[in-house]
Structures are given as structure tokens and as C-alpha cells.
């Protein structure tokens, strides 16, 4: 019988069955495989959800916009008839005009309020900032439908708390529900109240990233707080400002749930925005094809608005 030969000095010993070193290469191989598969799995789930809930409904809307589909039966292709009908629809133009007016008024309100709150919360002189963040963030956690109902109770013409307070001071109650201008102002107030938190967080994060040395140097040079904000803080917040304005613009153009529960686009149809018009056309009148055409027009408008804002922001960066 031949005796086993000893391994040369310095050479690694051959692993025997049961030796933990024997499974080390297998574990490393498994780890590398998991690290390679995990990103693909996460991206794959995101792609599937995007295709299922965005691309597929969008493709259906494009297809239905060229048909007379009413929710039941087989759709019949009618070409550009829905779009031609839209061009002659005064109600569609009225809803679109009111949407633009709301957006023009709503975006500056969102921007100013959220920036002001962020500056206050980021200030080193402010007290109780942790509690204030919670208070300002709570409205964003409330459903827009619930927020609309709450504010409808507060601003009801005959039973609202606000009008009761006005009466206590011998004032004239405001017609929040029957006056179109007052109803639009109320929509802007509620929308600003509910959306300030998200924009505030963006501004707070951006303000904290501003180098303190810039502000300290300006303060040593004798610049006032307003001058430091106008000449240093505000220009350095330009990328965040662009994002806030873009998101607020798109959100304002698509506003629906809060308005639907607040006043239903009233009085009458004077505050009916474009998404409400699409909803009423598609679901109340069961004219899916025509509503799909209106939604395609809205999509094109949103794309144009986003592209214009991005182009203006790119020009600002190059200048």
C-alpha cells in the first residue's frame, strides 16, 4: 500500500469533504448571481408596472380617440371626427381656459408659500422646527377627496364655520359656492394648503445644501438678510425652483379629486377644469371616444409645457 504523499510546504492543502473551504467558491458564485439578478428583477417589476398601468391605458386612449366607443360593444373607427368636434366645442374651450387661469394663479401661490415656509424652517433662529415640520406636512398626507370635504364644511355658505365667524364680526358672508370667483379663490387656497408640504421638503433640502461660507461672507460684507436671500439663496435654488414650478404646473393642469369633492366644478360649470370635463364626458355621458380625444389634447399640452420649461431652464444654465 502506498502511503499518502504530503503536500509541499507553502502549497494550499486540498479541501476534504466537509471542509468549510470547499463551499466558499460556491457561496461566492451564488452571491455574484444574486447581485446580478437583483437589479434586473427590480427593474423588470418597474417596467412591467409601467407598461401595465401607463403605456397600455395610454395606447387604449389613443385608439379610442379615433372611435365612437361608448363603453360597451365594439368601437367603430371614425377617424378625426372626435378631434373636429372638439375644435367646435365651446364647453371644451371654457374648461381649458379655466384650467389655464387656475394654473397661472396656482403655481405662484404654491411657489411663494412653500419657499417661505422652507426658509422659516431652515432658519437657525426658528424655534420648534421639528413640530412645525409635522404640522406643515400633515396636509400632504390627507387624501385630496377628504381635504375637499373638510374645506367644504368650513366654507359652506349656509353652515360653514368661516361665514359664521364673519357674521360674529357683523360682516357679510361670502358666497363661496355660488360666486365663481370666490369658488376659484377657495380652490387655490385648498390646493396650496394641501401641496405645500412636498415642495417645502424640496426647498428645505436645497437650502441646506447651500454653502454657509457664501452667506457668512456676504454678511461680513454688510449684506442684509433680504440681500443675502435675493443674491445668493434664490439663484442657488434655481434647479429646485424649476422642478417645483414644473411639477406644480403639471399637477394644476391635472387637478381633479380635490375640486370634485370641494365644489364639483361649480357653480354650474364655471369652475369645471379640463380633467373634470373629460370625466363627465367619458363616465357621465358614456362617450369614451370623445373623452379620449380630449385627454390626448391635454397630454399634448402637458408635453409642450414641460418641453418649453425645460428649454427655458437649459437656456438659463447656458447663459
N, C-alpha and C positions, 0 to 999 in steps of 0.2 A: 504494500500500500504506500502510495506517495504522500508524503507529508505536505500540508499546505504551505505555500511559499509566502513569506512575509512581505508586506508592501514596502517598497523602497522608502527610505527616510525622506520626509517632506512631501510625499505624494498623498493625495486625499484617499482615505480608505473607501472601499466600495460599500455603499449602503446595503445593509441586510434588510430582509423583510421585517416590517415593524419599526424600523428606524425612522424617526420624525423627519430626518433629512430627505428621505425618499419621496415624501409628499410635498416638499417645498416647491419643486418646479411645477407640480400640478396646481398648487394653490396660486402661484404667480400667473399661470396661464389662465386660470378661471377668473382671477381679478382683472387681468387685461381684457378678457372677453366681456365681463360685466361693464367695465369702463368704456368699452367701445359700443356696447349695445344700449346702455342707459340714455345717452344723448339722442340716439336715433329713436328710441321709444318715446321719450318726452316730446321731441319734435313731431313724431308721427301722430301722436294723440292730438297735438295742437292743429296740425294740418287737417286731420280728419274732422275735428270740430269746426274748423274754419270753413271747410268745404260743405259740411252738412248744414250749418246754421247761417252762413253768409253767402257763399258762392251759389249754392243750389237755390235758395229763395230768390237771390238776385237774378239768376238765369230764368226762373219761372216768371218773375215780374217783367223781364224784358220780353219774354214770349207772349205773356198775356196782354201786354200793351198793344200788340198788333192783332188782338182778337176781340170778340164781343162776349167774352166769358163772364158769366153771372154767378159762378159758384157751384152750379150744378150742370150736368150734361157735358157735352163735348164742345170745346171752343171752336168758333168759326173764324178763319183768318179774314180780316177786313183791312189789312194794310195800315195806312197812316190816318185812317178815319178818326181814331181817338185823339190824335195829336191835332188834327184840323179842328176838331170840336173844341179842344182846349183853347186854341187861339181865339175862338169866338165866345168863350165863356167868361162873362163879366164877374161871376162869383169867384172863379179861379183867380182872376187878376186882383180882386179885392182881398182875398185871403193871402195872396203873395205880397201885396203891398203892405198889408197889416203886419205880416211876418218881418218884412224888411224894416219897417218902422220900429217894431219891438226890438229887433236885433240892434239897430243903431242906438236905441236908448238903453238897452240892457247891458251891452258889452262895456261901455264906460262905467256904468254903475258897479258892475262886478269887479272891474279892474281897480277902481279907486277904493272901494270898501275893502277888498281883500288885501290890497297893498298897505292901506292904512293900518289894518289890524295886524298884519305881519310886522310892520315897522314897530308898532307898540309892543308886540310880544318879543321881538328881538332886542328891544332896548334894554340896556343894563340898568336903567333907572326904574323899570317897571317892577311892581310887586305882585305876587300871586300869579305868576305866569303859568304855572302848572294847572291851577284851577281854571284860569281863563282859557287855556287851550282846550280843556274838556268842554267848557261851556260853548265855545265857538264851534267846536267840532260836532256837537250833538245834532244840530240840524241836518248835517250831511248824512247822518245815519238813519234819519226818518224817511220813510217812503214818500215820494212826491204826491201820491194819492192821499196819504194820511195828512201830509202837510197842507194840501189844498183844502181838505175838510176842516182842519183846525182853524186855518185862517178864514175860512168861510163863516165859521161860527163867530170869530172875533169881529169880522167886518160885515155882518149881516145888517141890512138896512133897518129891519124892524126889531131884531132881537140881539144884534151884535154888541159886544162889550164896548167897542170903540165909540159907536154912536151914543151909547148910554153915558159914557164919560163926557162926551161933547155936550149932551143935554144937561148934565150936572153943572157945567160951567155956562149954561144958558146959550150955548152955541146952536148952530143949525146942523142937523145931521147930514152927513154926506151920502149921496145916492151911489153907494159902491156897486150896486147890482144893475141899476137902470141907466146910469150915465157911462157912456162908452169910454170917455177919457179917464174918469175915476177908476173904472174897472181895469183899464190898461196900466194905470199907475200902481194899482194893487198887485197886478201880476208881476210887475217889475220888482216891487218890494219883496214879495214872497220868493221869487226866483233868486234874488240877491241873497236873501236870508238863508236859503237852502243850499246855495252853491259856493258861498264864501269860504267854507272850511277847506275844500280841496285846493283852491287857488292860494289860500293863505299858507298852506303847508309848502307849496312850491316856492312861494316868495320867502318864507322863513328859511328854508334850506339854502336858497340863493344868497340871502343876506348874510348868513353865517359863513359862506364861502368867500365873502369879500375880505381881502387882507386888511387887518386892523391898522397896519402901518400906513396905509393910504389915508385913512380917516384921521389918525393921530397927527400925521404930517400936516394935513390941511388945518387941523385945529390949532397946531402950533403957529401956523402962518396967519391965524386970526380969522379963519372962515367960520361963519355961524353954522348952526345946526341945519338950517334950511339950505345954505350954500353947499354944505358937505353932501346933503341928500341930493340936491339938484345936479351937482357937478361930478360926483363920484358914485354914490349909491345907484341912482337911477340909470346912468349909462351902463354900469356893470350888470344891471338887471335886465338888459335888453333881450338876451336869449330867453330868459324866463318870461318876460313880458310878451314876447312873440308867441310862446307856447300858450300862455293864458288867454291871450286875445283870440288865437286860432281855435282853441278848444271851446271857449265861450261862444264864439260866433257860430260854430257848428252846432253846439248844444242849443243855442237860442233858435236856430232855424228848425230844429227838430223837436222843440218843446211840445209836449202833448199831455202827459199824465197829470201834471200839476194843474194845468189850465182846465182840463176836463173835469177835475173834481172841484176846482175853485169856483168857476162860473160857467163852465161849459161853452166858453167862447162868446158869452153874452155881453151885453144884452142883445138878444136875437143872434145875428151872425156878425155883429160889428167887430168882435174880437176873435173871430174864427181864423186861426192861423192855418198854414198850408197843410200841416200834418193832420189837423182836425178835419180839414176839407177832404183829404184822402181817406180818412177813417169813415167819415159819413158817406162818402161816395161808394166806397168798397163794401162796407158792412151794413149800413143802414139802407142804402138804395140797392145793394147787391149788384153793383156794376164794377166787377173786379177788373175787367179790361180797361175801363176808363180810369179807374183809380191807379192802376199800374202805370198808365201813361203819365199821370200827374206825378207819381213817385219817381219816374225816370227823369222828368224835368227837374224835380228837386235834387236828385242825385247829381245831375249835370251842373246845377247852380252851386252846390256844395263843392264839387271838384274845382270849378272855376275860382270860387272864393279862396279855397285852400292854395291853389297854384299862384294866384295873384299875391296873396300874403307871403308865400314862400319866396316869390321873386323879389318882392319889396325887401324882405329880410336879407336876401342874398346881396342885393344892391347896397344895403346899409353896411354889410360886412366888408364889401369890397371898397367902399368909399373911405 
